[in-house]
Amino acid sequence: MPVVYLKSGGRAVCGGCTYKEGVVKLVDVTFKEAGLPADKEKQPEAVVSLANVLYVLPGQ
């Protein structure tokens, strides 16, 4: 499970991700310590701009 660390704070743990056209598309995402409301922390899909990505740790 890849972990995406965000410049805006927090991280996103996801089931998978793809990089294209200046964004990272995440599937089965859980945002941790990102300051989101509890009902929005877990999402089936999210798109994050590469400008907001600090670094990505690939899955194991």
N, C-alpha and C positions, 0 to 999 in steps of 0.2 A: 504494500500500500504506500504510494508516494505521499510525501509530506511537502506542502508548499508553504514557505515562510513569506509573510506579506510585509511590505514596507509600512503599510498603514497600521500594523500591529497584529499579533496573533498568527495563527497558522491554519491551514486547511489540510485535513487528512482525507484522502480520496481513494476510490477503488481503481481509478485509472485516469490518465490525462494525456492530452495531445497538445502540441504547440503548432500554431499556424496563424499567419496574418496578424502578428502582433498581440495575440491573446493566448491564454492557456485555457483549454476547455477541460473541466473536471467533471467526473461522474461519481455518483454515490459519495457526496461530499459532507463532511462534518467540520464546521468551523470551530476552532478552539481559541479562547481568549481573544476573540476578534471584536468584542463589544456588540455583538448582534443580539436581538431579542431571542429568548429561548425557543420560540416557535420557528425561527429562521435559521437556527444553527445547523440543522440537518436538511440537506436539499438533494434531490435526485440528480441535479445538473447545475453547474455554475460556470460562468465565463469571467476570467480575471485578466485584466490588461497586463502585459509584460512589464509596463512601467511601475506596476504595484507589486511585482514579484522580487523578493530579495534573493532567494535561492530555492532550489528544489532538491530534496533528497529522494532518490529513486526508491521504489519498493524493494522488498527483500525477496 
